[in-house]
Amino acid sequence: MHESTRPPSAGGGGARGRSRWGWEVWVSAGGLGIPVVDADLEQALSAGLDDVEGRLLAAIKSDDEVLDEASRHLVTAGGKRFRPTLTLLAAAFGDVDGPGVAPAAAVVELTHVASLYHDDVMDEAELRRGAPSANARWDNTVAILTGDYLFACASVLLADLGPDSVRIQAKTYQRLVQGQLRETVGPAAGTDPVEHYLSVLSDKTASLIAASARLGALHGGVAAEDVEVLARYGERVGMAFQLADDLLDIAGESAISGKRPGTDLREGVATLPVLYARRSARPGDERLLELISGPITDDDAHAEALALLREHPAMSEARDEVRRWADDARTTLATLPDVPARRALEALCDTVVTRTR
C-alpha cells in the first residue's frame, strides 16, 4: 500500500492519506498504512509513536561524535516503524499508556535497526532507506560497531522492563542469529530450498515481529492467553510482511522500497519468487534460470532478469504465499475481544497483501 512515501517529520509523527477502501489512513513513519476506524486509537498510536521517537533519540545519544552521527544515521532515516506500531496495537488490547509500553516499542525498533547495520555489512549493501548505508558512508568496522552499540542501547532500556522482557528479548535474539546463520550457510543436502527459506524468515524476521506484539501485550496488561494469541499473530503477519518485501524487491520502485530494485537478485540472494521459478523449470525459462543461478554483476543482465521474473508465474505463486500467511494471521485474531485494535490488526493483513500488487 503506497498512499504516502513521504519521509516522516522530525517529530516522528504520522501523515494522513486515503486508502483503497475509502477509510482515513494513519500512516506510520515511512509509509506502512494501517486503516484505523477509531479516532481514539488513532490518537493513541500517533502519540505513542511520537513518544517512541523521542526515546529512540535519547537512547542512542553518545558523547563520541562519530558514534553519535553513525547511530542517528539509520534511526532518523525513516523506516516504517512497523514493529513499534505493532507493539502499541497489541498494548491497546489493555492499556496502551502502560509505563513499559513505549520503552518496549523502542527496544524492538533499536534491535531491528541494529540488525540492519550488520545486514548491510554482510550484504555489502550500498543503500538503506533511500540513503547510503552506514558501511558505504563510513566503513564496515564503524557499521558493525554501531550495530553493536544499538544492541547495547536496547539492553539498557530492557533492563528496566523486568526479567520476563529480558527473557523474551534474549530468546528472540537467539532466533535472529540462528536465522542469519542458516541463511549464510544455506540449506543442507536434501533439504527443500523453499522450506529452508521459510524457516530462515521465521527466525530472522518473524521472531522480532512476534516479540513486538508479545512485549506490547505484556506491558499493556493484556490477559495471558491473549498475549499468546497476539504473539502468534505477530509471527504470521511477520512472515507475510517479509515475503511481501521480497516481492517488492522485484516488482517495486526504489522510492517505495528504500533500496534499488532487484538488490537481492544482484547479490544472488534467492528469495521466494526465485526459488519458485527455479522449481517450476518451464520450457522457455532457460535464460531466466541461467541469469538467476547466482549474483548478477552486469547491469543489462540484471535488467533482463528483472523483466523476465516480473512476468513469470512464480510472482503470482509468491503472492499467493503472502496471502496465505496474512489470512492465517487474521484467523488467529478470532478469539480476541472485538475492539478497535483488533480491527486495525485485521486491516493490517490486507495492507501487507496490497503492498505486493
GUDO-962996 format. One record per residue: y, z, x of N, C-alpha, C in turn; residue in three letters. Coordinates in steps of 0.2 Angstrom, whole numbers, padded with zeros to 4 digits, always signed. Layout:
<nodes>
YZXYZXYZXala/...
</nodes>
This chain:
<nodes>
-0006+0000+0004+0000+0000+0000+0006+0000+0004met/+0010-0005+0004+0016-0006+0009+0023-0006+0005his/+0024-0002+0001+0030-0002-0003+0036-0001+0002glu/+0035+0004+0007+0040+0005+0011+0037+0006+0018ser/+0040+0003+0023+0038+0003+0030+0044+0006+0034thr/+0049+0009+0031+0055+0011+0035+0052+0017+0039arg/+0055+0018+0045+0053+0025+0048+0057+0030+0045pro/+0054+0036+0046+0057+0042+0042+0064+0044+0045pro/+0067+0048+0041+0074+0050+0044+0073+0056+0049ser/+0078+0057+0052+0077+0063+0057+0075+0069+0054ala/+0076+0070+0048+0074+0076+0045+0067+0076+0043gly/+0064+0071+0043+0057+0070+0041+0055+0070+0034gly/+0060+0069+0030+0059+0069+0023+0055+0062+0020gly/+0055+0062+0014+0052+0056+0011+0057+0051+0008gly/+0054+0045+0006+0058+0040+0003+0055+0038-0003ala/+0058+0035-0008+0055+0033-0014+0055+0026-0015arg/+0050+0023-0019+0049+0016-0020+0045+0016-0027gly/+0043+0010-0028+0039+0008-0034+0032+0006-0032arg/+0027+0009-0036+0020+0007-0034+0018+0001-0039ser/+0012-0002-0038+0010-0007-0042+0008-0005-0049arg/+0008+0002-0050+0006+0005-0056+0013+0006-0060trp/+0019+0005-0057+0025+0007-0060+0027+0014-0060gly/+0023+0018-0056+0025+0025-0056+0030+0026-0050trp/+0033+0031-0050+0038+0033-0045+0033+0035-0039glu/+0035+0033-0033+0030+0035-0027+0034+0039-0022val/+0031+0044-0020+0034+0048-0015+0030+0046-0009trp/+0034+0043-0004+0031+0040+0002+0032+0045+0008val/+0027+0047+0011+0027+0052+0017+0029+0048+0023ser/+0032+0051+0028+0034+0048+0034+0029+0043+0036ala/+0032+0037+0037+0028+0032+0040+0025+0027+0035gly/+0025+0029+0028+0023+0024+0023+0017+0024+0020gly/+0013+0030+0020+0007+0030+0015+0009+0033+0009leu/+0009+0028+0004+0012+0030-0003+0007+0034-0007gly/+0009+0040-0010+0005+0044-0014+0008+0044-0021ile/+0006+0041-0026+0009+0042-0033+0009+0049-0035pro/+0014+0052-0037+0015+0059-0039+0018+0058-0046val/+0015+0061-0051+0017+0060-0058+0020+0067-0060val/+0021+0072-0055+0023+0079-0057+0029+0080-0053asp/+0035+0081-0055+0041+0082-0052+0041+0088-0047ala/+0038+0094-0050+0037+0100-0046+0033+0099-0040asp/+0027+0095-0041+0023+0094-0035+0026+0090-0030leu/+0030+0085-0032+0034+0080-0028+0039+0084-0024glu/+0042+0089-0027+0047+0093-0023+0044+0097-0018gln/+0038+0100-0020+0035+0105-0016+0032+0101-0010ala/+0030+0095-0010+0027+0091-0005+0033+0089+0000leu/+0038+0087-0003+0044+0085+0001+0047+0091+0005ser/+0048+0096+0002+0050+0102+0005+0045+0105+0011ala/+0038+0104+0009+0033+0106+0014+0033+0102+0020gly/+0034+0095+0019+0034+0091+0025+0040+0092+0029leu/+0046+0093+0026+0052+0095+0030+0050+0101+0034asp/+0047+0106+0031+0046+0112+0035+0041+0111+0041asp/+0036+0106+0039+0031+0105+0045+0035+0101+0050val/+0039+0096+0049+0043+0093+0054+0047+0098+0059glu/+0050+0102+0056+0053+0107+0060+0049+0111+0064gly/+0043+0113+0061+0038+0117+0065+0035+0113+0071arg/+0034+0106+0070+0032+0102+0075+0036+0102+0081leu/+0043+0101+0079+0048+0100+0085+0049+0107+0088leu/+0048+0112+0085+0049+0119+0088+0043+0120+0092ala/+0037+0118+0090+0031+0120+0094+0030+0116+0100ala/+0033+0110+0101+0032+0106+0107+0037+0107+0112ile/+0043+0110+0110+0049+0111+0114+0046+0114+0121lys/+0049+0110+0126+0047+0113+0133+0053+0113+0138ser/+0054+0117+0142+0059+0118+0147+0059+0112+0152asp/+0053+0109+0153+0052+0104+0158+0054+0097+0154asp/+0059+0094+0157+0062+0088+0154+0057+0082+0153glu/+0053+0081+0158+0048+0076+0157+0043+0077+0151val/+0040+0083+0151+0036+0086+0146+0039+0086+0139leu/+0045+0088+0139+0048+0088+0133+0049+0081+0130asp/+0051+0077+0134+0053+0070+0132+0046+0066+0130glu/+0041+0067+0134+0034+0064+0133+0031+0067+0126ala/+0032+0073+0125+0029+0077+0119+0032+0074+0113ser/+0039+0073+0113+0043+0071+0107+0041+0063+0106arg/+0039+0060+0111+0038+0053+0111+0034+0050+0105his/+0029+0053+0103+0025+0051+0098+0026+0055+0091leu/+0027+0062+0093+0029+0066+0087+0035+0064+0083val/+0040+0061+0086+0046+0059+0082+0046+0051+0081thr/+0040+0048+0083+0040+0041+0082+0038+0039+0075ala/+0037+0043+0070+0035+0042+0064+0028+0043+0062gly/+0024+0039+0060+0017+0040+0058+0017+0042+0050gly/+0011+0042+0048+0010+0043+0040+0010+0050+0038lys/+0009+0055+0043+0009+0062+0041+0004+0063+0036arg/-0002+0059+0036-0007+0059+0031-0010+0066+0031phe/-0012+0068+0037-0016+0075+0037-0012+0081+0035arg/-0006+0082+0037-0002+0087+0034+0000+0086+0027pro/+0000+0080+0024+0001+0079+0017-0005+0081+0013thr/-0011+0080+0016-0017+0082+0013-0018+0090+0013leu/-0016+0093+0018-0016+0100+0019-0011+0103+0013thr/-0006+0100+0012-0001+0103+0007-0004+0102+0000leu/-0007+0096-0001-0010+0094-0008-0016+0099-0009leu/-0020+0100-0004-0026+0105-0005-0023+0112-0007ala/-0018+0114-0003-0015+0121-0005-0012+0121-0012ala/-0010+0115-0014-0007+0115-0021-0012+0117-0026ala/-0018+0117-0025-0023+0120-0030-0022+0128-0030phe/-0019+0131-0026-0017+0138-0026-0010+0139-0025gly/-0008+0141-0019-0001+0142-0018+0001+0138-0012asp/+0005+0132-0013+0007+0128-0008+0012+0131-0004val/+0015+0137-0006+0020+0140-0002+0017+0146+0002asp/+0011+0146+0002+0007+0152+0006+0010+0152+0013gly/+0010+0158+0016+0013+0158+0023+0010+0154+0028pro/+0003+0153+0027-0001+0150+0033-0001+0142+0031gly/+0001+0140+0026+0000+0133+0024+0004+0128+0029val/+0010+0129+0029+0014+0124+0034+0012+0125+0041ala/+0011+0131+0044+0008+0131+0051+0002+0127+0051pro/-0003+0128+0046-0009+0124+0047-0008+0117+0047ala/-0003+0115+0042-0002+0107+0042+0001+0105+0049ala/+0005+0109+0052+0007+0107+0059+0002+0107+0064ala/-0003+0112+0063-0009+0112+0068-0013+0105+0068val/-0014+0103+0062-0018+0097+0061-0015+0091+0064val/-0008+0091+0062-0004+0085+0065-0004+0085+0072glu/-0002+0091+0075-0002+0091+0083-0009+0089+0086leu/-0014+0091+0083-0021+0089+0085-0022+0082+0085thr/-0020+0079+0079-0020+0072+0078-0016+0068+0084his/-0010+0070+0084-0005+0066+0089-0008+0067+0096val/-0010+0073+0098-0013+0074+0105-0019+0070+0106ala/-0023+0069+0101-0029+0064+0102-0026+0057+0103ser/-0020+0055+0100-0018+0048+0101-0016+0047+0108leu/-0013+0052+0112-0011+0051+0119-0017+0050+0123tyr/-0023+0053+0122-0029+0052+0125-0032+0046+0124his/-0032+0044+0117-0035+0037+0115-0031+0032+0118asp/-0025+0032+0119-0021+0026+0122-0023+0025+0129asp/-0024+0031+0132-0026+0030+0140-0033+0027+0140val/-0038+0029+0136-0044+0027+0136-0044+0019+0134met/-0040+0017+0129-0040+0011+0127-0035+0006+0131asp/-0032+0009+0135-0026+0005+0139-0021+0002+0134glu/-0020+0006+0129-0015+0003+0124-0008+0003+0126ala/-0004-0002+0124+0002-0003+0126+0007-0002+0120glu/+0005-0001+0114+0009+0000+0109+0006+0005+0104leu/+0010+0010+0102+0008+0015+0097+0014+0017+0092arg/+0013+0016+0086+0018+0017+0081+0024+0013+0082arg/+0023+0007+0084+0028+0002+0084+0032+0003+0091gly/+0030+0007+0095+0034+0009+0101+0029+0009+0107ala/+0032+0008+0113+0027+0008+0119+0023+0015+0119pro/+0017+0014+0121+0013+0020+0121+0015+0025+0127ser/+0013+0031+0127+0016+0036+0132+0013+0033+0139ala/+0007+0031+0139+0004+0029+0146+0008+0022+0148asn/+0010+0018+0143+0014+0012+0146+0021+0014+0148ala/+0024+0019+0144+0031+0021+0146+0031+0025+0153arg/+0026+0030+0153+0026+0034+0159+0020+0031+0163trp/+0014+0035+0163+0008+0033+0166+0002+0037+0163asp/-0004+0035+0165-0010+0039+0162-0010+0046+0163asn/-0008+0048+0169-0008+0056+0170-0003+0059+0166thr/+0003+0057+0165+0008+0060+0161+0005+0060+0153val/+0002+0055+0151+0000+0054+0144-0006+0059+0143ala/-0010+0060+0148-0016+0064+0147-0014+0071+0147ile/-0009+0073+0152-0007+0080+0152-0002+0082+0146leu/+0001+0077+0143+0005+0078+0137+0000+0079+0131thr/-0005+0075+0131-0010+0077+0125-0013+0084+0126gly/-0014+0086+0132-0017+0092+0133-0012+0098+0131asp/-0006+0096+0133+0000+0101+0131+0000+0102+0123tyr/+0000+0096+0120+0000+0096+0112-0006+0100+0109leu/-0012+0099+0112-0018+0103+0110-0016+0111+0111phe/-0013+0112+0117-0011+0119+0118-0006+0122+0113ala/-0001+0118+0111+0004+0120+0106+0000+0121+0099cys/-0004+0117+0098-0008+0118+0091-0012+0125+0092ala/-0015+0126+0097-0018+0133+0098-0014+0139+0097ser/-0008+0138+0100-0003+0144+0099-0001+0145+0092val/+0000+0140+0088+0001+0141+0081-0006+0143+0077leu/-0011+0141+0079-0018+0143+0076-0019+0150+0077leu/-0017+0153+0083-0019+0160+0085-0016+0165+0079ala/-0011+0163+0076-0008+0167+0071-0011+0166+0064asp/-0016+0161+0063-0019+0160+0057-0025+0163+0056leu/-0028+0167+0060-0034+0171+0059-0040+0167+0062gly/-0046+0171+0063-0052+0169+0066-0055+0163+0062pro/-0055+0163+0055-0058+0158+0051-0055+0151+0053asp/-0048+0151+0053-0045+0145+0055-0046+0143+0062ser/-0047+0147+0067-0048+0146+0074-0055+0143+0074val/-0060+0145+0070-0067+0143+0070-0067+0136+0067arg/-0063+0135+0062-0063+0128+0058-0060+0123+0064ile/-0055+0125+0067-0052+0120+0072-0057+0119+0078gln/-0060+0124+0080-0065+0123+0086-0071+0119+0084ala/-0073+0120+0078-0079+0115+0076-0077+0108+0075lys/-0070+0107+0072-0068+0101+0072-0067+0097+0078thr/-0064+0101+0083-0063+0098+0090-0070+0096+0093tyr/-0075+0100+0092-0081+0098+0094-0083+0091+0092gln/-0082+0090+0085-0084+0084+0082-0080+0078+0085arg/-0073+0080+0086-0069+0075+0088-0071+0072+0095leu/-0073+0077+0100-0075+0075+0106-0082+0071+0106val/-0086+0074+0102-0093+0071+0101-0092+0064+0098gln/-0088+0062+0093-0087+0056+0091-0084+0051+0096gly/-0079+0053+0100-0076+0049+0105-0081+0047+0110gln/-0086+0052+0112-0091+0051+0117-0096+0046+0115leu/-0098+0047+0109-0103+0042+0106-0100+0035+0105arg/-0094+0035+0104-0090+0028+0104-0090+0025+0111glu/-0089+0029+0116-0088+0027+0123-0095+0024+0125thr/-0100+0028+0124-0107+0027+0126-0110+0021+0122val/-0109+0021+0116-0112+0015+0112-0118+0018+0109gly/-0121+0013+0104-0127+0015+0101-0133+0015+0105pro/-0138+0020+0104-0144+0020+0108-0148+0014+0106ala/-0153+0012+0110-0158+0006+0109-0161+0008+0102ala/-0161+0002+0098-0165+0003+0092-0161+0006+0086gly/-0155+0008+0088-0150+0011+0083-0146+0006+0079thr/-0146+0006+0073-0142+0001+0069-0134+0002+0071asp/-0131-0003+0073-0124-0003+0076-0119+0000+0070pro/-0121-0003+0064-0116-0001+0058-0117+0007+0057val/-0123+0009+0057-0124+0017+0056-0121+0021+0061glu/-0122+0018+0067-0119+0022+0073-0111+0022+0072his/-0109+0016+0070-0101+0016+0070-0099+0021+0065tyr/-0102+0021+0059-0100+0025+0053-0101+0033+0056leu/-0106+0034+0060-0106+0041+0062-0101+0043+0067ser/-0099+0038+0071-0093+0039+0075-0087+0041+0072val/-0086+0037+0066-0080+0038+0062-0080+0045+0059leu/-0086+0047+0057-0086+0053+0053-0084+0059+0058ser/-0086+0059+0064-0084+0064+0069-0077+0063+0071asp/-0075+0057+0073-0069+0055+0077-0063+0056+0072lys/-0064+0054+0066-0058+0053+0062-0059+0058+0056thr/-0064+0057+0052-0065+0061+0045-0065+0068+0046ala/-0068+0070+0052-0068+0078+0053-0062+0081+0053ser/-0057+0078+0056-0050+0081+0056-0047+0081+0049leu/-0048+0076+0046-0045+0075+0039-0048+0080+0034ile/-0055+0081+0035-0058+0086+0031-0056+0093+0033ala/-0054+0094+0039-0052+0101+0041-0045+0102+0038ala/-0041+0096+0038-0034+0097+0035-0034+0099+0028ser/-0039+0097+0024-0040+0099+0017-0042+0106+0017ala/-0047+0108+0021-0050+0114+0021-0045+0120+0023arg/-0041+0118+0028-0036+0123+0030-0031+0124+0025leu/-0029+0119+0022-0024+0119+0017-0026+0123+0011gly/-0032+0122+0009-0035+0126+0003-0036+0133+0005ala/-0038+0134+0011-0040+0141+0013-0033+0145+0013leu/-0028+0142+0016-0021+0146+0016-0017+0146+0010his/-0020+0141+0005-0016+0141-0001-0020+0146-0006gly/-0025+0150-0004-0028+0155-0008-0033+0152-0013gly/-0035+0146-0012-0040+0142-0017-0046+0146-0017val/-0050+0145-0023-0056+0148-0023-0061+0145-0018ala/-0066+0149-0016-0070+0147-0010-0074+0141-0012ala/-0077+0140-0018-0081+0134-0020-0076+0128-0020glu/-0070+0129-0022-0065+0123-0022-0063+0121-0015asp/-0063+0126-0010-0061+0125-0003-0067+0120-0001val/-0073+0121-0002-0078+0117+0000-0078+0110-0003glu/-0076+0109-0010-0075+0103-0013-0070+0099-0010val/-0064+0102-0008-0059+0099-0005-0060+0096+0002leu/-0064+0100+0006-0066+0098+0012-0071+0092+0012ala/-0075+0092+0007-0080+0086+0006-0075+0080+0004arg/-0071+0081+0000-0066+0076-0002-0063+0073+0004tyr/-0060+0077+0008-0057+0075+0015-0061+0071+0019gly/-0067+0073+0020-0072+0069+0024-0073+0062+0021glu/-0073+0061+0015-0075+0055+0012-0068+0051+0012arg/-0063+0053+0010-0057+0049+0010-0055+0048+0017val/-0056+0052+0022-0055+0051+0029-0059+0045+0031gly/-0065+0044+0029-0069+0038+0031-0066+0032+0028met/-0064+0032+0021-0061+0026+0018-0054+0025+0022ala/-0050+0030+0024-0044+0029+0027-0045+0025+0034phe/-0050+0027+0038-0051+0024+0044-0054+0017+0044gln/-0058+0016+0039-0061+0009+0038-0055+0005+0036leu/-0051+0007+0031-0045+0003+0029-0041+0001+0035ala/-0040+0006+0040-0036+0005+0046-0039-0001+0050asp/-0046-0001+0050-0049-0006+0054-0048-0013+0051asp/-0048-0013+0044-0046-0020+0041-0039-0022+0042leu/-0035-0017+0042-0028-0019+0043-0027-0021+0050leu/-0031-0019+0055-0030-0021+0062-0031-0029+0062asp/-0035-0031+0058-0037-0038+0057-0032-0042+0053ile/-0031-0039+0047-0028-0043+0041-0020-0041+0041ala/-0018-0036+0044-0011-0033+0043-0006-0036+0048gly/+0000-0034+0048+0005-0036+0052+0007-0030+0057glu/+0010-0031+0062+0012-0025+0067+0017-0021+0064ser/+0021-0023+0060+0027-0019+0057+0024-0014+0052ala/+0018-0016+0049+0014-0011+0045+0010-0006+0048ile/+0005-0009+0053+0000-0005+0056+0003-0001+0062ser/+0009-0003+0065+0011+0000+0070+0008-0002+0077gly/+0004-0007+0077+0001-0009+0083+0000-0017+0082lys/-0001-0021+0088-0002-0028+0087-0008-0029+0083arg/-0008-0034+0079-0014-0036+0075-0019-0039+0080pro/-0025-0037+0078-0031-0038+0082-0032-0035+0089gly/-0029-0029+0089-0029-0025+0095-0036-0023+0097thr/-0040-0021+0092-0047-0019+0093-0051-0026+0095asp/-0050-0031+0092-0053-0037+0094-0051-0039+0102leu/-0045-0038+0104-0043-0040+0110-0047-0035+0115arg/-0048-0029+0113-0051-0024+0118-0058-0024+0117glu/-0061-0028+0113-0068-0029+0112-0071-0023+0108gly/-0067-0019+0104-0070-0014+0100-0073-0017+0094val/-0079-0016+0093-0082-0019+0087-0082-0014+0081ala/-0077-0016+0077-0076-0012+0071-0080-0015+0065thr/-0080-0012+0059-0085-0014+0054-0085-0021+0052leu/-0079-0025+0051-0079-0032+0050-0083-0036+0055pro/-0082-0034+0062-0085-0037+0067-0093-0036+0067val/-0094-0030+0066-0102-0028+0065-0105-0032+0059leu/-0102-0032+0054-0104-0036+0048-0105-0043+0050tyr/-0100-0046+0053-0100-0053+0055-0106-0055+0060ala/-0107-0050+0065-0112-0051+0069-0119-0051+0065arg/-0120-0046+0061-0126-0045+0057-0128-0051+0052arg/-0122-0054+0050-0124-0060+0045-0126-0066+0048ser/-0124-0068+0054-0126-0074+0058-0127-0080+0053ala/-0122-0082+0050-0122-0088+0046-0122-0094+0050arg/-0125-0100+0048-0124-0106+0051-0117-0108+0051pro/-0114-0110+0057-0107-0111+0057-0103-0106+0060gly/-0106-0100+0061-0102-0094+0064-0103-0094+0072asp/-0106-0099+0075-0107-0098+0082-0101-0097+0086glu/-0095-0101+0084-0089-0100+0088-0086-0093+0087arg/-0086-0090+0081-0084-0084+0080-0088-0079+0084leu/-0095-0079+0083-0099-0074+0087-0098-0075+0094leu/-0097-0081+0097-0095-0081+0104-0089-0077+0106glu/-0084-0078+0101-0077-0075+0103-0077-0068+0102leu/-0081-0065+0097-0081-0058+0096-0087-0054+0100ile/-0090-0058+0105-0095-0055+0109-0093-0050+0114ser/-0086-0049+0115-0083-0045+0120-0076-0045+0120gly/-0072-0042+0125-0065-0042+0125-0062-0049+0125pro/-0056-0050+0122-0053-0057+0122-0047-0057+0126ile/-0047-0060+0131-0041-0060+0136-0036-0066+0135thr/-0039-0071+0132-0034-0077+0131-0031-0077+0124asp/-0024-0078+0124-0021-0077+0118-0023-0082+0113asp/-0024-0089+0115-0026-0094+0110-0033-0092+0107asp/-0038-0089+0111-0044-0087+0109-0044-0081+0104ala/-0039-0077+0106-0038-0071+0101-0036-0073+0094his/-0031-0078+0094-0028-0080+0088-0033-0084+0084ala/-0038-0088+0087-0043-0091+0084-0048-0086+0081glu/-0050-0081+0085-0055-0076+0082-0052-0073+0076ala/-0045-0071+0076-0042-0068+0071-0043-0072+0064leu/-0041-0078+0065-0041-0083+0060-0048-0084+0057ala/-0053-0084+0061-0060-0085+0059-0062-0079+0055leu/-0061-0073+0058-0063-0067+0055-0060-0066+0048leu/-0053-0067+0048-0050-0066+0042-0053-0070+0036arg/-0056-0075+0037-0059-0080+0032-0066-0078+0031glu/-0069-0074+0035-0076-0073+0035-0078-0068+0029his/-0084-0069+0026-0086-0064+0021-0087-0057+0023pro/-0087-0056+0030-0088-0049+0032-0082-0045+0030ala/-0076-0048+0029-0070-0044+0027-0071-0041+0020met/-0074-0045+0016-0075-0043+0009-0080-0038+0009ser/-0085-0038+0013-0090-0033+0014-0088-0027+0016glu/-0083-0027+0021-0080-0021+0024-0075-0018+0018ala/-0072-0022+0015-0068-0019+0009-0072-0016+0004arg/-0078-0018+0003-0082-0015-0002-0084-0008+0001asp/-0085-0008+0007-0087-0001+0010-0081+0004+0010glu/-0075+0001+0011-0069+0006+0009-0069+0008+0002val/-0071+0004-0002-0070+0006-0009-0076+0011-0011arg/-0082+0010-0008-0087+0015-0009-0085+0022-0007arg/-0082+0022-0001-0080+0029+0001-0075+0032-0003trp/-0070+0028-0005-0065+0030-0009-0067+0032-0016ala/-0072+0029-0019-0075+0030-0025-0079+0037-0025asp/-0082+0038-0019-0086+0044-0018-0081+0050-0018asp/-0076+0049-0014-0071+0054-0014-0068+0056-0020ala/-0066+0051-0025-0064+0053-0031-0069+0057-0035arg/-0075+0055-0035-0080+0058-0039-0081+0065-0037thr/-0080+0067-0030-0081+0073-0028-0076+0078-0031thr/-0070+0076-0033-0065+0080-0036-0066+0082-0043leu/-0072+0080-0046-0073+0081-0053-0073+0088-0056ala/-0076+0092-0051-0076+0099-0053-0070+0103-0052thr/-0065+0100-0049-0059+0104-0048-0054+0104-0054leu/-0050+0109-0055-0045+0110-0060-0041+0104-0061pro/-0040+0102-0067-0036+0096-0069-0028+0098-0068asp/-0026+0098-0062-0019+0099-0061-0016+0093-0057val/-0009+0093-0057-0006+0088-0053-0009+0086-0047pro/-0010+0091-0043-0013+0089-0036-0019+0085-0036ala/-0024+0087-0041-0030+0083-0042-0028+0076-0043arg/-0023+0075-0048-0022+0068-0050-0019+0064-0044arg/-0015+0068-0040-0012+0065-0034-0018+0063-0029ala/-0023+0067-0028-0028+0065-0023-0032+0059-0026leu/-0033+0059-0033-0037+0053-0036-0033+0047-0034glu/-0026+0047-0035-0022+0041-0034-0022+0039-0027ala/-0023+0044-0022-0023+0043-0015-0030+0038-0014leu/-0035+0039-0017-0041+0035-0017-0039+0028-0018cys/-0035+0026-0023-0033+0020-0025-0028+0017-0019asp/-0024+0021-0017-0019+0019-0012-0023+0017-0005thr/-0028+0021-0003-0032+0019+0003-0035+0012+0002val/-0037+0011-0004-0041+0004-0005-0036-0002-0005val/-0030-0001-0009-0025-0006-0009-0022-0008-0002thr/-0022-0003+0002-0019-0005+0009-0023-0010+0012arg/-0029-0012+0010-0033-0017+0014-0033-0024+0011thr/-0028-0024+0005-0028-0031+0002-0022-0035+0005arg/
</nodes>
